[in-house]
């Protein structure tokens, strides 16, 4: 038969002291980490201990089961996984639009729109100068302005091309940095998986370790779109387009290899599988699109414009005559936007201005303007976009499209920022630390601790009567 001990009440008091001390420690931890990024509020789970006695045939005859005290069975973190998953999804979208917005802003800075010193203004000035020469083919000042405007236009075209090409290399370097960061984060998550699983096997809760891991996963979600699963040991498995980045306690590295175009750009491969890394979202996807689509598209169209301008103007100019009766001279040198320039014969300081061909024959010199008028008409010819656009419309559409892309990216990013801010507020309302609430808990647990201490003190006084004051007669 089980009989209650004389020290039964002392044990209850001891358990009360330990439980409330543990709760005060949890509260202190919460307050200390109120400003720690990624920290989740923790809560001690208090439950009653096994009551006395357990039903049996030989149990002691009492009025009923007697409580034996309290204990903190677990320290849990307060976290809403559904909100976390939603924030991860929206962070992926935000990262994609942020990287596009940043790179498109840099592209717009290169084309320098709107301003008085940009490619569209330079081209317009070129056509105006051509028309002035056509109005008076013998005017040396007009020819001088044409030469200078042409030099300015070709220099801006070359600079825009070179700067865009350099920006593509910048995007490539940023891609390398982000891939290295992904590998670093994956390695840290794998290490935390190992530590968390060991704690879980011991039937404990690795709250702080899981907070650190969740913060890393959120950071990773901004770089690349991932999917996530959790096993029975609380290990998180992360995959990119179905291929594991983190599997249990192992991180699968992404490597960078030169692409097939031999232009210094890298392509992403899985180190162990040798397969291409497929990306669906995140800032890395945005950078890849800028590097492999938007900038090459801009460069290709700038080349098309320059090649057409060079070909059309040179074709007419070679058939004309300058004031010094020279003929068969190109007006432009080069073949595309990368090397377009004014021909050396026209650049010549002494005779270049006289070599600008305005006349269609020697008979009409010096006032004939047939050739220069024909060159001016090129401005109005629909020779680009399969005969649908003039040169002015083509270059305007090229610059305008860039501006529209930048505006759209900024609008999308601003929307995502507001959405994530709203979701973050919801998450903070669940897992964030409220100092006012923690102060209230601290006072409550302090009173509980004092009460348990008073119980022990009272029980001690009662036992003192039995032990020291009762005398055997």
Secondary structure by P-SEA (a helix, b strand, c coil): ccccccaaaaaaaaaaaaaaaaaaaaaaaaaaaccccbbbbbbbbbbbccccccccccccccccccccccccccccccccaaaaaaaaaaaaaaaaaaaaaaaaaaaaaaacccccccaaaaaaaaaaaaaaaaaccccaaaaaaaaaaaaaaaaaaaaaaaaaaaaaaaaaaaaaaaaaaaaaaaaaaaaaaaaaaaaaaacccaaaaaaaaaaaaaaaaacccbbbbbccccbbbbbccccccccccbbbbbbbbbccccccbbbbbcccccccccccccaaaaaaaaaccaaaaaaaaaaaaaaaaaaaaaaaaaaccccccccccccccccccccccccccccccccccccccccccccccccccaaaaaaaacccccccccccccaaaaaaaaaaaaaaaaaaaaaaaaaaaaaaaaaaaaaaacccccaaaaaaaaaaaaaaaaaaaaaaaaaaaaaaaaccccccc
